[in-house]
Amino acid sequence: MKIGLNGNVVDAHEAVISVYDHGFLYGLGLFETFRTYHGKPYLLERHMNRLKSGCAELGIPFDMNIGQLEDWLGGLLRENGLEDGYVRLTVSAGEGALGLPSGDYTQPTIILLVKELPPVNEEALRLGKELRLLRTVRNTPEGTVRFKSLHYMNNIMAKRELLGLGDGRSPHLMPAHPAAEGLMLTREGWLSEGIVSNLFFLRQGIVHTPAVDTGILPGITRGRVMELASAAGYRVQEGHYGWAELASADEIWLTNSIQELVPVTELTRFDTYERIRIGGGSAGAVTMELLGSYRADAAVL
């Protein structure tokens, strides 16, 4: 396996970073995940803008331009025998003294990883997946808006709960499906987001998604789907919503840059045996319409 390290392509076993890298010591770094279509990364400018904005706020210099990244990524895909791939671009703060920083960083560590995209089963997609309400709550963001940061402990704790690997204080009464996603609420009880996804639901003809001020990551795919829904004539509303509103939805779907739009056809909870069927157990018409629009938009690259 080949990986990208600071603009180069090297064997994975040759890639090392310092134990004094503040990404390792303090989780100070950011990353973006995205995928390619016909070898071209989709919505790359948006991903790069979010990454550069976050790095600037954290005092991490990152001035790679889109052309440089595309060339680097193209070479890495070829070296791994891939036409398309799942891509993760990480910018770690870089080496520093032990202790909190006293100024900006000067030399970040930049890592580019690729792997094969997960297979898509269109029939399984139409059947949708389970969304499990978790006990783990969404923590508050690092700043005014959540960073896509290396500090991923909250998400990992949620994933452990979903897999039944928690601390035993509240064991699952029913196992989640292996492909299920977990849903976190805010401490106030509002819907926030999934472990690796943003949340949408259709209710009374309106497309709803939790507002950014609930502490969610303002996902790149989330933003594009909101634009596509508006362009298709749907009213899109961001707000504060509770479990009852989600449970009475006509359609539910999740978004992220790798999986695109994923229908949810069953809701479950960590604390009861309750199972709520959504959309008669199959993906809704609006979900599939927006998925088609999203794929068509990506295919234009």
C-alpha positions, 0 to 999 in steps of 0.5 A, spaced: 500 500 500 502 506 498 500 513 501 502 520 501 506 524 506 508 531 505 507 531 497 510 525 496 508 517 495 511 512 499 510 505 502 506 505 508 511 502 512 516 507 511 511 513 513 513 516 520 511 522 524 514 525 530 512 523 537 512 530 538 507 532 532 501 536 536 496 532 532 498 526 536 500 529 542 493 533 542 489 531 537 491 538 533 489 537 526 484 537 521 482 532 515 477 531 509 474 525 507 471 525 499 471 520 493 472 521 486 468 520 480 472 517 474 478 519 477 476 526 479 474 528 486 467 531 487 466 538 491 473 538 492 473 546 492 468 546 498 473 541 502 479 545 501 476 551 503 473 548 509 480 545 511 484 551 509 479 556 514 479 551 519 487 550 519 487 558 519 483 558 525 488 553 529 494 557 526 496 551 522 499 553 515 496 549 509 497 553 502 496 547 498 492 549 492 487 544 488 491 543 482 497 540 487 492 536 490 489 533 484 496 531 481 498 528 488 492 524 488 492 522 481 499 519 482 497 516 489 491 512 486 495 510 480 500 507 485 495 503 488 491 501 482 485 505 483 481 509 478 476 511 483 477 511 491 475 513 498 480 519 500 482 522 506 486 528 506 489 530 513 493 536 516 496 535 522 499 541 526 506 538 526 512 537 531 512 542 537 515 542 544 511 538 549 506 543 552 501 547 549 503 552 543 505 559 544 504 561 537 502 558 530 505 552 527 510 552 521 511 545 518 504 541 518 504 534 517 500 532 511 498 525 509 493 523 503 490 516 504 486 512 499 482 505 499 477 502 494 470 505 495 465 500 498 461 496 493 454 499 492 448 494 492 442 498 489 437 493 492 440 494 499 440 501 498 432 501 496 431 497 502 435 502 507 438 501 513 437 502 521 438 508 525 439 507 532 438 512 537 444 512 542 445 514 549 452 517 547 450 525 546 453 529 541 459 533 545 459 541 544 463 543 538 471 546 539 469 553 536 463 556 534 462 551 528 465 544 529 471 542 526 472 536 522 478 534 527 483 529 529 479 529 536 474 524 534 473 520 541 465 522 541 464 519 535 468 513 537 464 512 543 458 512 539 460 507 535 462 503 541 455 503 543 452 502 537 457 495 536 455 493 543 462 495 546 460 500 551 461 500 559 455 496 561 451 501 564 446 501 559 446 494 555 442 494 548 436 490 549 436 489 542 442 488 537 443 494 532 444 491 525 451 491 522 450 496 517 446 501 522 448 508 523 448 511 530 444 517 532 446 522 537 442 527 541 444 534 544 444 535 551 438 539 550 435 533 547 435 535 540 436 531 534 444 532 531 447 527 527 449 520 526 456 518 527 459 519 520 453 522 517 448 528 517 441 527 518 435 529 513 428 527 514 421 529 510 415 531 513 409 534 511 412 535 504 418 539 507 425 537 507 428 538 514 435 538 517 438 539 524 441 546 524 448 548 525 448 551 532 446 544 534 453 542 534 453 538 528 459 538 522 456 542 517 457 537 512 459 538 504 454 533 502 449 536 506 450 543 503 450 540 496 443 536 498 440 542 501 442 546 494 439 540 490 433 539 494 431 547 493 433 547 486 428 541 485 422 545 488 422 543 495 422 547 501 428 546 506 428 548 513 434 547 518 432 547 525 431 544 532 427 537 532 426 532 537 425 524 536 418 525 536 418 529 529 423 524 526 419 518 528 413 521 524 417 523 518 415 520 511 422 519 509 429 519 512 436 519 509 443 520 511 449 524 507 456 523 507 461 524 502 463 517 501 456 514 501 452 519 498 445 519 500 443 513 504 435 511 506 433 510 513 427 505 513 427 503 521 428 507 527 430 504 533 432 506 540 438 504 545 433 504 551 426 500 549 424 495 544 421 500 539 422 499 532 419 504 527 418 503 520 419 509 515 416 509 508 413 502 508 420 499 509 423 502 502 427 508 500 422 514 499 421 517 492 424 524 494 430 520 497 431 517 491 430 523 487 435 527 490 440 521 490 439 521 482 440 528 482 447 528 486 450 522 482 448 526 476 451 532 478 458 528 480 458 525 474 458 531 470 466 532 473 
